[in-house]
């Protein structure tokens, strides 16, 4: 096993682990947002559809703010900043009893996390050699999807066990914790060690 392969494999592992944590977190809440709005707030189908479509539109907003912040503070810092800033809105969504605040929290979290996703891919492509970029991208996608697949039963179990308020509150809080761990890990591996060359 040559040094180049080992070095790239280590970098890919670090990226994949951070993505796995984010995948676990988002897999707890994102697939069940329609049920969250319906179960906790008795929101109508038309309202849920409207809010979720606005959430998709926030991806366009994220596409504009992501590159701007990256140019200003650097990619690694921008990614960590987006993840950390999304946490208060996750917790707002977790504990609020207001449909309006829950919708606002969901939309802002959506924008912030979507702004960070392309940056993570860009950083990965910068620090992984051309020869291993395909492997890095595939691993990243695989572990993120794995997180979604595994956490589905956990999310439904929390709601069934603890009810519509505390079940979702625990799910969103665990997600916030996973985002914090991922951001901290990312900072120590890619921020302090300057693997991204910033």
PEHU-V801362 format. One record per residue. N is the residue number from 1. SS is DSSP state (A for helix, B for strand, O for the rest). OMEGA is omega in degrees with one decimal (999 if undefined). Layout:
n:N ss:SS omega:OMEGA
n:N ss:SS omega:OMEGA
This chain:
n:1 ss:O omega:-176.7
n:2 ss:O omega:-175.9
n:3 ss:A omega:-179.5
n:4 ss:A omega:179.5
n:5 ss:A omega:-179.6
n:6 ss:A omega:-179.2
n:7 ss:A omega:180.0
n:8 ss:A omega:179.2
n:9 ss:A omega:178.7
n:10 ss:A omega:179.1
n:11 ss:A omega:179.1
n:12 ss:A omega:177.5
n:13 ss:A omega:-178.3
n:14 ss:A omega:178.4
n:15 ss:A omega:-177.5
n:16 ss:A omega:179.1
n:17 ss:A omega:177.7
n:18 ss:A omega:178.8
n:19 ss:A omega:178.5
n:20 ss:A omega:178.5
n:21 ss:A omega:178.2
n:22 ss:A omega:177.8
n:23 ss:A omega:175.4
n:24 ss:A omega:-177.6
n:25 ss:A omega:-178.1
n:26 ss:A omega:177.4
n:27 ss:A omega:176.6
n:28 ss:A omega:-171.2
n:29 ss:A omega:-170.5
n:30 ss:A omega:-178.6
n:31 ss:A omega:-173.4
n:32 ss:A omega:-178.2
n:33 ss:A omega:177.8
n:34 ss:A omega:177.6
n:35 ss:A omega:177.0
n:36 ss:A omega:-179.6
n:37 ss:A omega:-179.1
n:38 ss:A omega:-174.7
n:39 ss:A omega:-175.7
n:40 ss:A omega:-171.7
n:41 ss:A omega:-175.0
n:42 ss:O omega:-179.9
n:43 ss:O omega:179.5
n:44 ss:O omega:178.7
n:45 ss:A omega:-179.2
n:46 ss:A omega:178.6
n:47 ss:A omega:180.0
n:48 ss:A omega:178.6
n:49 ss:A omega:179.4
n:50 ss:A omega:-178.5
n:51 ss:A omega:-179.8
n:52 ss:A omega:176.6
n:53 ss:A omega:173.3
n:54 ss:A omega:177.2
n:55 ss:A omega:177.0
n:56 ss:A omega:178.9
n:57 ss:A omega:179.6
n:58 ss:A omega:175.8
n:59 ss:A omega:177.9
n:60 ss:A omega:177.3
n:61 ss:A omega:-179.7
n:62 ss:A omega:-179.6
n:63 ss:A omega:179.7
n:64 ss:A omega:-174.8
n:65 ss:A omega:-178.6
n:66 ss:A omega:-179.0
n:67 ss:A omega:-178.8
n:68 ss:A omega:179.9
n:69 ss:A omega:178.7
n:70 ss:A omega:179.9
n:71 ss:A omega:-175.4
n:72 ss:A omega:-173.1
n:73 ss:A omega:-176.5
n:74 ss:O omega:-173.5
n:75 ss:A omega:-176.5
n:76 ss:A omega:179.1
n:77 ss:A omega:-179.8
n:78 ss:A omega:179.9
n:79 ss:A omega:179.9
n:80 ss:A omega:-180.0
n:81 ss:A omega:179.6
n:82 ss:A omega:-179.3
n:83 ss:A omega:-178.5
n:84 ss:A omega:-179.9
n:85 ss:A omega:179.4
n:86 ss:A omega:-173.4
n:87 ss:A omega:177.6
n:88 ss:A omega:-179.7
n:89 ss:A omega:172.0
n:90 ss:A omega:-178.5
n:91 ss:A omega:174.3
n:92 ss:A omega:179.1
n:93 ss:A omega:-178.1
n:94 ss:A omega:-167.1
n:95 ss:A omega:-178.2
n:96 ss:O omega:173.3
n:97 ss:O omega:179.4
n:98 ss:O omega:178.8
n:99 ss:A omega:-179.2
n:100 ss:A omega:179.5
n:101 ss:A omega:177.8
n:102 ss:A omega:179.0
n:103 ss:A omega:178.7
n:104 ss:A omega:178.6
n:105 ss:A omega:179.0
n:106 ss:A omega:-176.2
n:107 ss:A omega:-179.4
n:108 ss:A omega:175.1
n:109 ss:A omega:-179.9
n:110 ss:A omega:-179.0
n:111 ss:A omega:-176.0
n:112 ss:A omega:-179.0
n:113 ss:A omega:178.2
n:114 ss:A omega:176.7
n:115 ss:A omega:-177.8
n:116 ss:A omega:-174.4
n:117 ss:A omega:179.6
n:118 ss:A omega:-179.8
n:119 ss:A omega:179.4
n:120 ss:A omega:178.3
n:121 ss:A omega:-179.3
n:122 ss:A omega:178.9
n:123 ss:A omega:179.3
n:124 ss:A omega:-178.8
n:125 ss:A omega:179.6
n:126 ss:A omega:-172.7
n:127 ss:A omega:177.3
n:128 ss:O omega:179.5
n:129 ss:O omega:-178.1
n:130 ss:A omega:-177.0
n:131 ss:A omega:-173.4
n:132 ss:A omega:-177.9
n:133 ss:A omega:177.9
n:134 ss:A omega:178.3
n:135 ss:A omega:-179.4
n:136 ss:A omega:-179.3
n:137 ss:A omega:180.0
n:138 ss:A omega:179.0
n:139 ss:A omega:-179.7
n:140 ss:A omega:-179.8
n:141 ss:A omega:-176.6
n:142 ss:A omega:-175.8
n:143 ss:A omega:177.0
n:144 ss:A omega:178.3
n:145 ss:A omega:177.8
n:146 ss:A omega:177.2
n:147 ss:A omega:178.7
n:148 ss:A omega:-176.6
n:149 ss:A omega:-175.6
n:150 ss:A omega:-169.9
n:151 ss:A omega:178.9
n:152 ss:A omega:-179.2
n:153 ss:A omega:178.1
n:154 ss:A omega:-179.0
n:155 ss:A omega:-179.2
n:156 ss:A omega:177.5
n:157 ss:A omega:178.7
n:158 ss:A omega:-178.2
n:159 ss:A omega:179.2
n:160 ss:A omega:-177.3
n:161 ss:A omega:-170.5
n:162 ss:A omega:176.9
n:163 ss:A omega:-173.0
n:164 ss:A omega:178.7
n:165 ss:A omega:-173.9
n:166 ss:A omega:178.2
n:167 ss:A omega:177.4
n:168 ss:A omega:178.5
n:169 ss:A omega:178.5
n:170 ss:A omega:-178.8
n:171 ss:A omega:180.0
n:172 ss:A omega:-179.9
n:173 ss:A omega:176.6
n:174 ss:A omega:177.3
n:175 ss:A omega:177.8
n:176 ss:A omega:178.1
n:177 ss:A omega:179.1
n:178 ss:A omega:176.8
n:179 ss:A omega:178.4
n:180 ss:A omega:-179.8
n:181 ss:A omega:-179.9
n:182 ss:A omega:-179.3
n:183 ss:A omega:179.4
n:184 ss:A omega:178.5
n:185 ss:A omega:-179.0
n:186 ss:A omega:179.9
n:187 ss:A omega:-176.8
n:188 ss:A omega:-178.3
n:189 ss:A omega:-172.9
n:190 ss:A omega:179.8
n:191 ss:A omega:-176.2
n:192 ss:O omega:-177.5
n:193 ss:O omega:175.1
n:194 ss:O omega:179.0
n:195 ss:O omega:-179.4
n:196 ss:O omega:177.0
n:197 ss:O omega:-179.6
n:198 ss:O omega:999
